[in-house]
């Protein structure tokens, strides 16, 4: 089975983060780096984004 590649709008929808946050987190080593799809296109491996979501600490809501 081939790896599914998510483009930026799908990554934004899945993470709830904005473009600037995603690229800052990539440069800080806190988010998976994109893979180059062409001269001007990148995407993220679905499995890497989902793994990041699973590992991310969740804040508990205060009651």
PDB file of N, H, CA, C and O in Angstrom:
ATOM      1  N   UNK A   1       0.843  -1.185   0.000  1.00  0.00           N
ATOM      2  CA  UNK A   1       0.000   0.000   0.000  1.00  0.00           C
ATOM      3  C   UNK A   1       0.885   1.244   0.000  1.00  0.00           C
ATOM      4  O   UNK A   1       1.886   1.295   0.715  1.00  0.00           O
ATOM      5  N   UNK A   2       0.528   2.223  -0.781  1.00  0.00           N
ATOM      6  H   UNK A   2      -0.285   2.182  -1.362  1.00  0.00           H
ATOM      7  CA  UNK A   2       1.336   3.435  -0.858  1.00  0.00           C
ATOM      8  C   UNK A   2       0.985   4.393   0.273  1.00  0.00           C
ATOM      9  O   UNK A   2      -0.132   4.395   0.789  1.00  0.00           O
ATOM     10  N   UNK A   3       1.943   5.182   0.633  1.00  0.00           N
ATOM     11  H   UNK A   3       2.851   5.180   0.214  1.00  0.00           H
ATOM     12  CA  UNK A   3       1.784   6.177   1.688  1.00  0.00           C
ATOM     13  C   UNK A   3       0.886   7.310   1.190  1.00  0.00           C
ATOM     14  O   UNK A   3       1.090   7.833   0.095  1.00  0.00           O
ATOM     15  N   UNK A   4      -0.096   7.681   1.990  1.00  0.00           N
ATOM     16  H   UNK A   4      -0.261   7.256   2.880  1.00  0.00           H
ATOM     17  CA  UNK A   4      -0.959   8.796   1.637  1.00  0.00           C
ATOM     18  C   UNK A   4      -0.245  10.103   1.991  1.00  0.00           C
ATOM     19  O   UNK A   4       0.324  10.235   3.074  1.00  0.00           O
ATOM     20  N   UNK A   5      -0.282  11.055   1.077  1.00  0.00           N
ATOM     21  H   UNK A   5      -0.745  10.948   0.197  1.00  0.00           H
ATOM     22  CA  UNK A   5       0.356  12.358   1.283  1.00  0.00           C
ATOM     23  C   UNK A   5      -0.733  13.413   1.467  1.00  0.00           C
ATOM     24  O   UNK A   5      -1.660  13.522   0.665  1.00  0.00           O
ATOM     25  N   UNK A   6      -0.597  14.178   2.531  1.00  0.00           N
ATOM     26  H   UNK A   6       0.156  14.089   3.183  1.00  0.00           H
ATOM     27  CA  UNK A   6      -1.536  15.270   2.800  1.00  0.00           C
ATOM     28  C   UNK A   6      -0.900  16.581   2.399  1.00  0.00           C
ATOM     29  O   UNK A   6       0.261  16.844   2.712  1.00  0.00           O
ATOM     30  N   UNK A   7      -1.665  17.401   1.706  1.00  0.00           N
ATOM     31  H   UNK A   7      -2.609  17.188   1.452  1.00  0.00           H
ATOM     32  CA  UNK A   7      -1.224  18.748   1.385  1.00  0.00           C
ATOM     33  C   UNK A   7      -1.542  19.657   2.575  1.00  0.00           C
ATOM     34  O   UNK A   7      -2.233  19.249   3.508  1.00  0.00           O
ATOM     35  N   UNK A   8      -1.039  20.877   2.535  1.00  0.00           N
ATOM     36  H   UNK A   8      -0.477  21.209   1.776  1.00  0.00           H
ATOM     37  CA  UNK A   8      -1.135  21.792   3.671  1.00  0.00           C
ATOM     38  C   UNK A   8      -2.559  22.004   4.184  1.00  0.00           C
ATOM     39  O   UNK A   8      -2.754  21.961   5.399  1.00  0.00           O
ATOM     40  N   UNK A   9      -3.571  22.230   3.333  1.00  0.00           N
ATOM     41  H   UNK A   9      -3.412  22.265   2.346  1.00  0.00           H
ATOM     42  CA  UNK A   9      -4.919  22.426   3.890  1.00  0.00           C
ATOM     43  C   UNK A   9      -5.404  21.247   4.738  1.00  0.00           C
ATOM     44  O   UNK A   9      -6.086  21.453   5.742  1.00  0.00           O
ATOM     45  N   UNK A  10      -5.065  20.032   4.351  1.00  0.00           N
ATOM     46  H   UNK A  10      -4.511  19.866   3.536  1.00  0.00           H
ATOM     47  CA  UNK A  10      -5.463  18.850   5.124  1.00  0.00           C
ATOM     48  C   UNK A  10      -4.690  18.777   6.427  1.00  0.00           C
ATOM     49  O   UNK A  10      -5.249  18.383   7.451  1.00  0.00           O
ATOM     50  N   UNK A  11      -3.420  19.145   6.414  1.00  0.00           N
ATOM     51  H   UNK A  11      -2.965  19.464   5.583  1.00  0.00           H
ATOM     52  CA  UNK A  11      -2.615  19.156   7.641  1.00  0.00           C
ATOM     53  C   UNK A  11      -3.158  20.208   8.607  1.00  0.00           C
ATOM     54  O   UNK A  11      -3.250  19.960   9.809  1.00  0.00           O
ATOM     55  N   UNK A  12      -3.511  21.363   8.092  1.00  0.00           N
ATOM     56  H   UNK A  12      -3.435  21.565   7.115  1.00  0.00           H
ATOM     57  CA  UNK A  12      -4.091  22.424   8.925  1.00  0.00           C
ATOM     58  C   UNK A  12      -5.396  21.940   9.556  1.00  0.00           C
ATOM     59  O   UNK A  12      -5.630  22.144  10.747  1.00  0.00           O
ATOM     60  N   UNK A  13      -6.243  21.298   8.751  1.00  0.00           N
ATOM     61  H   UNK A  13      -6.054  21.131   7.783  1.00  0.00           H
ATOM     62  CA  UNK A  13      -7.520  20.791   9.267  1.00  0.00           C
ATOM     63  C   UNK A  13      -7.308  19.720  10.336  1.00  0.00           C
ATOM     64  O   UNK A  13      -8.031  19.695  11.333  1.00  0.00           O
ATOM     65  N   UNK A  14      -6.341  18.849  10.144  1.00  0.00           N
ATOM     66  H   UNK A  14      -5.755  18.870   9.335  1.00  0.00           H
ATOM     67  CA  UNK A  14      -6.105  17.757  11.085  1.00  0.00           C
ATOM     68  C   UNK A  14      -5.491  18.243  12.402  1.00  0.00           C
ATOM     69  O   UNK A  14      -5.810  17.718  13.468  1.00  0.00           O
ATOM     70  N   UNK A  15      -4.615  19.241  12.325  1.00  0.00           N
ATOM     71  H   UNK A  15      -4.356  19.667  11.458  1.00  0.00           H
ATOM     72  CA  UNK A  15      -3.894  19.693  13.517  1.00  0.00           C
ATOM     73  C   UNK A  15      -4.578  20.857  14.221  1.00  0.00           C
ATOM     74  O   UNK A  15      -4.415  21.042  15.427  1.00  0.00           O
ATOM     75  N   UNK A  16      -5.339  21.637  13.471  1.00  0.00           N
ATOM     76  H   UNK A  16      -5.471  21.487  12.491  1.00  0.00           H
ATOM     77  CA  UNK A  16      -5.934  22.839  14.041  1.00  0.00           C
ATOM     78  C   UNK A  16      -4.940  23.988  14.156  1.00  0.00           C
ATOM     79  O   UNK A  16      -5.231  25.011  14.775  1.00  0.00           O
ATOM     80  N   UNK A  17      -3.777  23.813  13.561  1.00  0.00           N
ATOM     81  H   UNK A  17      -3.540  22.982  13.058  1.00  0.00           H
ATOM     82  CA  UNK A  17      -2.733  24.840  13.610  1.00  0.00           C
ATOM     83  C   UNK A  17      -2.679  25.588  12.286  1.00  0.00           C
ATOM     84  O   UNK A  17      -3.082  25.070  11.244  1.00  0.00           O
ATOM     85  N   UNK A  18      -2.180  26.803  12.347  1.00  0.00           N
ATOM     86  H   UNK A  18      -1.854  27.224  13.193  1.00  0.00           H
ATOM     87  CA  UNK A  18      -2.043  27.606  11.138  1.00  0.00           C
ATOM     88  C   UNK A  18      -0.723  27.316  10.433  1.00  0.00           C
ATOM     89  O   UNK A  18       0.186  26.702  10.992  1.00  0.00           O
ATOM     90  N   UNK A  19      -0.648  27.778   9.187  1.00  0.00           N
ATOM     91  H   UNK A  19      -1.386  28.277   8.733  1.00  0.00           H
ATOM     92  CA  UNK A  19       0.529  27.556   8.353  1.00  0.00           C
ATOM     93  C   UNK A  19       1.806  28.035   9.038  1.00  0.00           C
ATOM     94  O   UNK A  19       2.806  27.317   9.068  1.00  0.00           O
ATOM     95  N   UNK A  20       1.772  29.242   9.585  1.00  0.00           N
ATOM     96  H   UNK A  20       0.960  29.825   9.560  1.00  0.00           H
ATOM     97  CA  UNK A  20       2.975  29.797  10.204  1.00  0.00           C
ATOM     98  C   UNK A  20       3.431  28.953  11.402  1.00  0.00           C
ATOM     99  O   UNK A  20       4.631  28.757  11.594  1.00  0.00           O
ATOM    100  N   UNK A  21       2.482  28.453  12.208  1.00  0.00           N
ATOM    101  H   UNK A  21       1.508  28.613  12.052  1.00  0.00           H
ATOM    102  CA  UNK A  21       2.844  27.609  13.340  1.00  0.00           C
ATOM    103  C   UNK A  21       3.490  26.317  12.854  1.00  0.00           C
ATOM    104  O   UNK A  21       4.497  25.875  13.407  1.00  0.00           O
ATOM    105  N   UNK A  22       2.907  25.709  11.813  1.00  0.00           N
ATOM    106  H   UNK A  22       2.089  26.068  11.363  1.00  0.00           H
ATOM    107  CA  UNK A  22       3.429  24.444  11.286  1.00  0.00           C
ATOM    108  C   UNK A  22       4.869  24.614  10.822  1.00  0.00           C
ATOM    109  O   UNK A  22       5.731  23.808  11.171  1.00  0.00           O
ATOM    110  N   UNK A  23       5.139  25.664  10.033  1.00  0.00           N
ATOM    111  H   UNK A  23       4.438  26.319   9.749  1.00  0.00           H
ATOM    112  CA  UNK A  23       6.499  25.849   9.525  1.00  0.00           C
ATOM    113  C   UNK A  23       7.482  26.225  10.631  1.00  0.00           C
ATOM    114  O   UNK A  23       8.652  25.849  10.561  1.00  0.00           O
ATOM    115  N   UNK A  24       7.040  26.946  11.635  1.00  0.00           N
ATOM    116  H   UNK A  24       6.089  27.251  11.693  1.00  0.00           H
ATOM    117  CA  UNK A  24       7.910  27.259  12.781  1.00  0.00           C
ATOM    118  C   UNK A  24       8.227  25.981  13.553  1.00  0.00           C
ATOM    119  O   UNK A  24       9.370  25.761  13.954  1.00  0.00           O
ATOM    120  N   UNK A  25       7.215  25.138  13.760  1.00  0.00           N
ATOM    121  H   UNK A  25       6.286  25.316  13.435  1.00  0.00           H
ATOM    122  CA  UNK A  25       7.424  23.872  14.472  1.00  0.00           C
ATOM    123  C   UNK A  25       8.355  22.952  13.690  1.00  0.00           C
ATOM    124  O   UNK A  25       9.146  22.223  14.289  1.00  0.00           O
ATOM    125  N   UNK A  26       8.273  22.977  12.373  1.00  0.00           N
ATOM    126  H   UNK A  26       7.631  23.570  11.887  1.00  0.00           H
ATOM    127  CA  UNK A  26       9.192  22.181  11.550  1.00  0.00           C
ATOM    128  C   UNK A  26      10.620  22.659  11.756  1.00  0.00           C
ATOM    129  O   UNK A  26      11.528  21.851  11.957  1.00  0.00           O
ATOM    130  N   UNK A  27      10.821  23.976  11.707  1.00  0.00           N
ATOM    131  H   UNK A  27      10.084  24.632  11.544  1.00  0.00           H
ATOM    132  CA  UNK A  27      12.180  24.514  11.855  1.00  0.00           C
ATOM    133  C   UNK A  27      12.734  24.264  13.257  1.00  0.00           C
ATOM    134  O   UNK A  27      13.948  24.163  13.434  1.00  0.00           O
ATOM    135  N   UNK A  28      11.849  24.164  14.256  1.00  0.00           N
ATOM    136  H   UNK A  28      10.863  24.246  14.112  1.00  0.00           H
ATOM    137  CA  UNK A  28      12.270  23.875  15.634  1.00  0.00           C
ATOM    138  C   UNK A  28      12.407  22.385  15.904  1.00  0.00           C
ATOM    139  O   UNK A  28      12.834  21.990  16.989  1.00  0.00           O
ATOM    140  N   UNK A  29      12.046  21.544  14.922  1.00  0.00           N
ATOM    141  H   UNK A  29      11.699  21.865  14.041  1.00  0.00           H
ATOM    142  CA  UNK A  29      12.144  20.107  15.086  1.00  0.00           C
ATOM    143  C   UNK A  29      10.999  19.493  15.869  1.00  0.00           C
ATOM    144  O   UNK A  29      11.132  18.395  16.410  1.00  0.00           O
ATOM    145  N   UNK A  30       9.851  20.207  15.937  1.00  0.00           N
ATOM    146  H   UNK A  30       9.743  21.099  15.498  1.00  0.00           H
ATOM    147  CA  UNK A  30       8.715  19.723  16.717  1.00  0.00           C
ATOM    148  C   UNK A  30       7.559  19.213  15.860  1.00  0.00           C
ATOM    149  O   UNK A  30       6.518  18.836  16.398  1.00  0.00           O
ATOM    150  N   UNK A  31       7.719  19.194  14.558  1.00  0.00           N
ATOM    151  H   UNK A  31       8.565  19.499  14.121  1.00  0.00           H
ATOM    152  CA  UNK A  31       6.668  18.731  13.660  1.00  0.00           C
ATOM    153  C   UNK A  31       7.335  18.034  12.475  1.00  0.00           C
ATOM    154  O   UNK A  31       8.431  18.422  12.070  1.00  0.00           O
ATOM    155  N   UNK A  32       6.689  17.014  11.917  1.00  0.00           N
ATOM    156  H   UNK A  32       5.799  16.700  12.246  1.00  0.00           H
ATOM    157  CA  UNK A  32       7.311  16.291  10.793  1.00  0.00           C
ATOM    158  C   UNK A  32       7.592  17.203   9.599  1.00  0.00           C
ATOM    159  O   UNK A  32       6.788  18.072   9.260  1.00  0.00           O
ATOM    160  N   UNK A  33       8.710  16.995   8.991  1.00  0.00           N
ATOM    161  H   UNK A  33       9.363  16.289   9.266  1.00  0.00           H
ATOM    162  CA  UNK A  33       9.088  17.771   7.810  1.00  0.00           C
ATOM    163  C   UNK A  33       8.288  17.282   6.600  1.00  0.00           C
ATOM    164  O   UNK A  33       7.955  16.101   6.503  1.00  0.00           O
ATOM    165  N   UNK A  34       7.986  18.190   5.689  1.00  0.00           N
ATOM    166  H   UNK A  34       8.256  19.149   5.767  1.00  0.00           H
ATOM    167  CA  UNK A  34       7.267  17.770   4.483  1.00  0.00           C
ATOM    168  C   UNK A  34       8.200  17.048   3.517  1.00  0.00           C
ATOM    169  O   UNK A  34       9.424  17.140   3.612  1.00  0.00           O
ATOM    170  N   UNK A  35       7.583  16.330   2.591  1.00  0.00           N
ATOM    171  H   UNK A  35       6.589  16.255   2.514  1.00  0.00           H
ATOM    172  CA  UNK A  35       8.335  15.699   1.505  1.00  0.00           C
ATOM    173  C   UNK A  35       8.100  16.506   0.242  1.00  0.00           C
ATOM    174  O   UNK A  35       7.004  17.015   0.009  1.00  0.00           O
ATOM    175  N   UNK A  36       9.125  16.614  -0.558  1.00  0.00           N
ATOM    176  H   UNK A  36      10.016  16.201  -0.369  1.00  0.00           H
ATOM    177  CA  UNK A  36       9.037  17.394  -1.794  1.00  0.00           C
ATOM    178  C   UNK A  36       8.288  16.572  -2.841  1.00  0.00           C
ATOM    179  O   UNK A  36       8.632  15.420  -3.106  1.00  0.00           O
ATOM    180  N   UNK A  37       7.259  17.181  -3.430  1.00  0.00           N
ATOM    181  H   UNK A  37       6.980  18.116  -3.214  1.00  0.00           H
ATOM    182  CA  UNK A  37       6.451  16.514  -4.452  1.00  0.00           C
ATOM    183  C   UNK A  37       6.794  16.993  -5.855  1.00  0.00           C
ATOM    184  O   UNK A  37       6.539  16.301  -6.840  1.00  0.00           O
ATOM    185  N   UNK A  38       7.367  18.169  -5.930  1.00  0.00           N
ATOM    186  H   UNK A  38       7.574  18.731  -5.129  1.00  0.00           H
ATOM    187  CA  UNK A  38       7.729  18.752  -7.217  1.00  0.00           C
ATOM    188  C   UNK A  38       8.539  20.003  -6.963  1.00  0.00           C
ATOM    189  O   UNK A  38       8.991  20.243  -5.843  1.00  0.00           O
ATOM    190  N   UNK A  39       8.723  20.802  -8.001  1.00  0.00           N
ATOM    191  H   UNK A  39       8.356  20.608  -8.910  1.00  0.00           H
ATOM    192  CA  UNK A  39       9.510  22.031  -7.853  1.00  0.00           C
ATOM    193  C   UNK A  39       8.905  22.989  -6.826  1.00  0.00           C
ATOM    194  O   UNK A  39       9.634  23.646  -6.083  1.00  0.00           O
ATOM    195  N   UNK A  40       7.566  23.070  -6.784  1.00  0.00           N
ATOM    196  H   UNK A  40       6.973  22.537  -7.387  1.00  0.00           H
ATOM    197  CA  UNK A  40       6.917  24.037  -5.903  1.00  0.00           C
ATOM    198  C   UNK A  40       5.841  23.414  -5.034  1.00  0.00           C
ATOM    199  O   UNK A  40       4.951  24.121  -4.559  1.00  0.00           O
ATOM    200  N   UNK A  41       5.899  22.121  -4.816  1.00  0.00           N
ATOM    201  H   UNK A  41       6.622  21.548  -5.202  1.00  0.00           H
ATOM    202  CA  UNK A  41       4.862  21.449  -4.046  1.00  0.00           C
ATOM    203  C   UNK A  41       5.472  20.538  -2.977  1.00  0.00           C
ATOM    204  O   UNK A  41       6.450  19.830  -3.217  1.00  0.00           O
ATOM    205  N   UNK A  42       4.864  20.582  -1.798  1.00  0.00           N
ATOM    206  H   UNK A  42       4.070  21.157  -1.603  1.00  0.00           H
ATOM    207  CA  UNK A  42       5.257  19.686  -0.714  1.00  0.00           C
ATOM    208  C   UNK A  42       4.006  19.063  -0.118  1.00  0.00           C
ATOM    209  O   UNK A  42       2.891  19.543  -0.323  1.00  0.00           O
ATOM    210  N   UNK A  43       4.215  17.996   0.616  1.00  0.00           N
ATOM    211  H   UNK A  43       5.120  17.606   0.783  1.00  0.00           H
ATOM    212  CA  UNK A  43       3.128  17.335   1.322  1.00  0.00           C
ATOM    213  C   UNK A  43       3.696  16.617   2.525  1.00  0.00           C
ATOM    214  O   UNK A  43       4.912  16.491   2.670  1.00  0.00           O
ATOM    215  N   UNK A  44       2.812  16.147   3.385  1.00  0.00           N
ATOM    216  H   UNK A  44       1.824  16.249   3.267  1.00  0.00           H
ATOM    217  CA  UNK A  44       3.224  15.455   4.596  1.00  0.00           C
ATOM    218  C   UNK A  44       2.707  14.036   4.562  1.00  0.00           C
ATOM    219  O   UNK A  44       1.598  13.781   4.093  1.00  0.00           O
ATOM    220  N   UNK A  45       3.512  13.106   5.059  1.00  0.00           N
ATOM    221  H   UNK A  45       4.414  13.313   5.440  1.00  0.00           H
ATOM    222  CA  UNK A  45       3.073  11.720   5.155  1.00  0.00           C
ATOM    223  C   UNK A  45       1.987  11.638   6.224  1.00  0.00           C
ATOM    224  O   UNK A  45       2.174  12.082   7.356  1.00  0.00           O
ATOM    225  N   UNK A  46       0.852  11.064   5.842  1.00  0.00           N
ATOM    226  H   UNK A  46       0.700  10.703   4.921  1.00  0.00           H
ATOM    227  CA  UNK A  46      -0.283  10.949   6.755  1.00  0.00           C
ATOM    228  C   UNK A  46       0.119  10.255   8.049  1.00  0.00           C
ATOM    229  O   UNK A  46      -0.267  10.695   9.132  1.00  0.00           O
ATOM    230  N   UNK A  47       0.886   9.182   7.951  1.00  0.00           N
ATOM    231  H   UNK A  47       1.199   8.825   7.071  1.00  0.00           H
ATOM    232  CA  UNK A  47       1.271   8.427   9.135  1.00  0.00           C
ATOM    233  C   UNK A  47       2.117   9.262  10.096  1.00  0.00           C
ATOM    234  O   UNK A  47       1.997   9.117  11.313  1.00  0.00           O
ATOM    235  N   UNK A  48       2.969  10.133   9.559  1.00  0.00           N
ATOM    236  H   UNK A  48       3.067  10.251   8.571  1.00  0.00           H
ATOM    237  CA  UNK A  48       3.809  10.980  10.420  1.00  0.00           C
ATOM    238  C   UNK A  48       2.979  12.041  11.134  1.00  0.00           C
ATOM    239  O   UNK A  48       3.205  12.323  12.311  1.00  0.00           O
ATOM    240  N   UNK A  49       2.016  12.632  10.419  1.00  0.00           N
ATOM    241  H   UNK A  49       1.833  12.403   9.463  1.00  0.00           H
ATOM    242  CA  UNK A  49       1.153  13.647  11.048  1.00  0.00           C
ATOM    243  C   UNK A  49       0.288  12.991  12.123  1.00  0.00           C
ATOM    244  O   UNK A  49       0.141  13.537  13.216  1.00  0.00           O
ATOM    245  N   UNK A  50      -0.284  11.827  11.822  1.00  0.00           N
ATOM    246  H   UNK A  50      -0.165  11.384  10.933  1.00  0.00           H
ATOM    247  CA  UNK A  50      -1.120  11.142  12.804  1.00  0.00           C
ATOM    248  C   UNK A  50      -0.310  10.693  14.017  1.00  0.00           C
ATOM    249  O   UNK A  50      -0.810  10.746  15.141  1.00  0.00           O
ATOM    250  N   UNK A  51       0.922  10.258  13.812  1.00  0.00           N
ATOM    251  H   UNK A  51       1.328  10.215  12.899  1.00  0.00           H
ATOM    252  CA  UNK A  51       1.783   9.883  14.933  1.00  0.00           C
ATOM    253  C   UNK A  51       2.081  11.098  15.796  1.00  0.00           C
ATOM    254  O   UNK A  51       2.086  11.002  17.023  1.00  0.00           O
ATOM    255  N   UNK A  52       2.329  12.243  15.162  1.00  0.00           N
ATOM    256  H   UNK A  52       2.325  12.321  14.165  1.00  0.00           H
ATOM    257  CA  UNK A  52       2.572  13.475  15.910  1.00  0.00           C
ATOM    258  C   UNK A  52       1.348  13.835  16.743  1.00  0.00           C
ATOM    259  O   UNK A  52       1.480  14.231  17.901  1.00  0.00           O
ATOM    260  N   UNK A  53       0.163  13.699  16.163  1.00  0.00           N
ATOM    261  H   UNK A  53       0.056  13.377  15.223  1.00  0.00           H
ATOM    262  CA  UNK A  53      -1.065  13.996  16.898  1.00  0.00           C
ATOM    263  C   UNK A  53      -1.230  13.078  18.104  1.00  0.00           C
ATOM    264  O   UNK A  53      -1.670  13.527  19.162  1.00  0.00           O
ATOM    265  N   UNK A  54      -0.886  11.814  17.963  1.00  0.00           N
ATOM    266  H   UNK A  54      -0.529  11.449  17.103  1.00  0.00           H
ATOM    267  CA  UNK A  54      -1.008  10.855  19.064  1.00  0.00           C
ATOM    268  C   UNK A  54      -0.005  11.131  20.183  1.00  0.00           C
ATOM    269  O   UNK A  54      -0.314  10.933  21.358  1.00  0.00           O
ATOM    270  N   UNK A  55       1.186  11.586  19.823  1.00  0.00           N
ATOM    271  H   UNK A  55       1.437  11.747  18.868  1.00  0.00           H
ATOM    272  CA  UNK A  55       2.241  11.831  20.819  1.00  0.00           C
ATOM    273  C   UNK A  55       2.102  13.172  21.505  1.00  0.00           C
ATOM    274  O   UNK A  55       2.672  13.395  22.573  1.00  0.00           O
ATOM    275  N   UNK A  56       1.353  14.054  20.900  1.00  0.00           N
ATOM    276  H   UNK A  56       0.890  13.873  20.032  1.00  0.00           H
ATOM    277  CA  UNK A  56       1.228  15.426  21.417  1.00  0.00           C
ATOM    278  C   UNK A  56       0.512  15.417  22.762  1.00  0.00           C
ATOM    279  O   UNK A  56      -0.561  14.826  22.890  1.00  0.00           O
ATOM    280  N   UNK A  57       1.094  16.063  23.756  1.00  0.00           N
ATOM    281  H   UNK A  57       1.965  16.542  23.651  1.00  0.00           H
ATOM    282  CA  UNK A  57       0.419  16.123  25.064  1.00  0.00           C
ATOM    283  C   UNK A  57      -0.868  16.931  24.970  1.00  0.00           C
ATOM    284  O   UNK A  57      -0.918  17.965  24.304  1.00  0.00           O
ATOM    285  N   UNK A  58      -1.880  16.461  25.626  1.00  0.00           N
ATOM    286  H   UNK A  58      -1.839  15.621  26.167  1.00  0.00           H
ATOM    287  CA  UNK A  58      -3.174  17.144  25.632  1.00  0.00           C
ATOM    288  C   UNK A  58      -3.349  17.895  26.945  1.00  0.00           C
ATOM    289  O   UNK A  58      -3.032  17.386  28.020  1.00  0.00           O
ATOM    290  N   UNK A  59      -3.860  19.113  26.832  1.00  0.00           N
ATOM    291  H   UNK A  59      -4.118  19.526  25.959  1.00  0.00           H
ATOM    292  CA  UNK A  59      -4.190  19.867  28.038  1.00  0.00           C
ATOM    293  C   UNK A  59      -5.546  19.414  28.539  1.00  0.00           C
ATOM    294  O   UNK A  59      -6.479  19.241  27.755  1.00  0.00           O
ATOM    295  N   UNK A  60      -5.655  19.223  29.824  1.00  0.00           N
ATOM    296  H   UNK A  60      -4.897  19.363  30.461  1.00  0.00           H
ATOM    297  CA  UNK A  60      -6.938  18.859  30.406  1.00  0.00           C
ATOM    298  C   UNK A  60      -7.727  20.135  30.663  1.00  0.00           C
ATOM    299  O   UNK A  60      -7.179  21.148  31.098  1.00  0.00           O
ATOM    300  N   UNK A  61      -9.010  20.066  30.389  1.00  0.00           N
ATOM    301  H   UNK A  61      -9.455  19.243  30.036  1.00  0.00           H
ATOM    302  CA  UNK A  61      -9.871  21.216  30.614  1.00  0.00           C
ATOM    303  C   UNK A  61     -10.075  21.421  32.104  1.00  0.00           C
ATOM    304  O   UNK A  61     -10.298  20.471  32.853  1.00  0.00           O
ATOM    305  N   UNK A  62      -9.996  22.659  32.514  1.00  0.00           N
ATOM    306  H   UNK A  62      -9.815  23.431  31.904  1.00  0.00           H
ATOM    307  CA  UNK A  62     -10.243  23.012  33.923  1.00  0.00           C
ATOM    308  C   UNK A  62     -11.742  23.097  34.158  1.00  0.00           C
ATOM    309  O   UNK A  62     -12.471  23.673  33.351  1.00  0.00           O
ATOM    310  N   UNK A  63     -12.200  22.525  35.259  1.00  0.00           N
ATOM    311  H   UNK A  63     -11.608  22.057  35.915  1.00  0.00           H
ATOM    312  CA  UNK A  63     -13.634  22.604  35.593  1.00  0.00           C
ATOM    313  C   UNK A  63     -13.848  23.610  36.675  1.00  0.00           C
ATOM    314  O   UNK A  63     -14.983  23.827  37.100  1.00  0.00           O
TER     315      UNK A  63
END
